[in-house]
Amino acid sequence: MDDRDTLTVLAEELAVALQPLETAFDSAGAFRDFLEDLGWDFAAVPPALDTLRAPIQEAFGLISNPDGIDAADVAHLISSVRAAFAAISAPAPRLSYCRLSAQ
């Protein structure tokens, strides 16, 4: 039987949902390819999109532990996932479609 509580499992699964972004941050070329898949053509990662890097890498650092995450890491994982989703959901002040299209 799994010893993880529901909140831990949900936080881990939300972090896994961000995996395509985490993979995209592996290299500039990978991120460029990821953006092309979304219909955007950039030579480099726009600075506004680069704000996603830290929370996504933090979340994956926690769930990548082969021993699993412990109770002390759950709050940090939830915070990282929340920060990533906030950056994705509310980019308007930092990034608009018009500026993305122009870059």
JOUR-V931526 format. One record per residue. N is the residue number from 0. SS is DSSP state (alpha for helix, beta for strand, coil for the rest). PSI is psi in radians with two decimals (999 if undefined). OMEGA is omega as a letter, one per 40 degrees, with the letter a starting at -180 (999 if undefined). Layout:
N&SS&PSI&OMEGA, N&SS&PSI&OMEGA
//
This chain:
0&coil&2.50&a, 1&coil&2.24&a, 2&coil&-0.07&a, 3&coil&2.53&i, 4&coil&2.96&a, 5&alpha&-0.75&a, 6&alpha&-0.71&i, 7&alpha&-0.79&a, 8&alpha&-0.76&i, 9&alpha&-0.77&i, 10&alpha&-0.74&i, 11&alpha&-0.76&a, 12&alpha&-0.65&i, 13&alpha&-0.69&i, 14&alpha&-0.71&i, 15&alpha&-0.57&i, 16&alpha&-0.40&i, 17&coil&0.07&a, 18&alpha&-0.71&i, 19&alpha&-0.64&i, 20&alpha&-0.70&i, 21&alpha&-0.73&i, 22&alpha&-0.66&a, 23&alpha&-0.54&a, 24&coil&0.03&i, 25&coil&-0.59&i, 26&coil&2.84&i, 27&alpha&-0.68&i, 28&alpha&-0.70&i, 29&alpha&-0.69&i, 30&alpha&-0.68&i, 31&alpha&-0.77&i, 32&alpha&-0.71&i, 33&alpha&-0.80&i, 34&alpha&-0.64&i, 35&alpha&-0.66&i, 36&alpha&-0.48&i, 37&coil&-0.06&i, 38&coil&0.17&i, 39&coil&2.48&a, 40&coil&1.88&a, 41&coil&2.58&i, 42&coil&-0.49&a, 43&coil&2.85&i, 44&coil&2.15&i, 45&coil&2.43&a, 46&alpha&-0.64&a, 47&alpha&-0.61&i, 48&alpha&-0.43&i, 49&alpha&-0.27&i, 50&coil&-0.28&i, 51&alpha&-0.38&a, 52&alpha&-0.94&a, 53&alpha&-0.92&a, 54&alpha&-0.58&i, 55&alpha&-0.75&i, 56&alpha&-0.61&i, 57&alpha&-0.81&a, 58&alpha&-0.79&a, 59&alpha&-0.53&i, 60&alpha&-0.66&a, 61&alpha&-0.79&a, 62&alpha&-0.18&i, 63&coil&-0.12&i, 64&coil&2.12&a, 65&coil&-0.39&i, 66&coil&0.00&a, 67&coil&3.10&i, 68&coil&2.59&i, 69&coil&3.03&a, 70&alpha&-0.58&a, 71&alpha&-0.46&a, 72&alpha&-0.25&a, 73&alpha&-0.80&a, 74&alpha&-0.71&i, 75&alpha&-0.71&i, 76&alpha&-0.80&i, 77&alpha&-0.73&i, 78&alpha&-0.74&i, 79&alpha&-0.77&i, 80&alpha&-0.75&i, 81&alpha&-0.77&i, 82&alpha&-0.71&i, 83&alpha&-0.83&i, 84&alpha&-0.61&i, 85&alpha&-0.73&i, 86&alpha&-0.60&i, 87&alpha&-0.73&a, 88&alpha&-0.49&a, 89&coil&1.00&a, 90&coil&-0.10&a, 91&coil&-0.79&a, 92&coil&-0.51&a, 93&coil&-0.43&a, 94&coil&2.17&i, 95&coil&2.82&i, 96&alpha&-0.69&a, 97&alpha&-0.75&i, 98&alpha&-0.65&i, 99&alpha&-0.76&a, 100&alpha&-0.65&a, 101&alpha&-0.51&a, 102&coil&999&999
//
